[in-house]
Structures are given as structure tokens and as C-alpha cells.
Amino acid sequence: MKQLRTVILPRILALVLWLISLVLGLFDIYFAREIFYAIYARFSTQAGPAIALGTAIIFIMAIVYLGFVVLTSKYHIKNVGKPESWYLFTKTIIAELAIPFLAYFM
């Protein structure tokens, strides 16, 4: 029972938090495009460039997301259960929740 509490439980919680951060990252790609559209609509009325730039933003954010997945998975595998890993989870989830919050107010 002690092994379950000290070894397995932190790993399961880290996996769940990592999966939550990955899902939030996918939503952030969508919200980044919506933030761009909100800013673009304030300053222009032409739809053609907005669609092209919106597609480019999705492409760039997808590349950033893939880098995020690779780097955080390596980091969390190396530091699972350590305070540094939990601190990174905290910073990541706060940053990922800030983007939809910002999009809501735009």
C-alpha cells in the first residue's frame, strides 16, 4: 500500500495533469486564431487576408504545440513526482487557461 501511495499515485496524477495540459493546448490553438480574428476585425474589413493569416496562425501554433508536447513529455518523464514537475504543471495550466480567458473578453 505504501508503494502505491509513494510511487504509482504521483505518476498517475502527473499523467492526468499532462493529458489535461495537452487538451488545453489544442483548445488554445483555436482561441489564438479567434483572438487574431477579433484584433483583425477591429482594424480591417477585408476577409481574404484574415482567412490566410488565420490559417498561418493555426499552422504556427500547431508547430509550437508539437514542440510543447515533446519538451514537456521529456521533462516530466525525467522529473516525475518532483517539485519541479509540479511547478511546471502549475505554470503551464495557468498560461493555457489565460488564453481562453483573454479570448472571452475580446
Protein Blocks (a to p, Z undefined) as FASTA:
>chain_A
ZZmmmmmmmmmmmmmmmmmmmmmmmmmmmmmmmmmmmmmmmmocbfklmmmmmmmmmmmm
mmmmmmmmmmmmmmmmmmgoiaklmmmmmmmmmmmmmmmmmmmmZZ
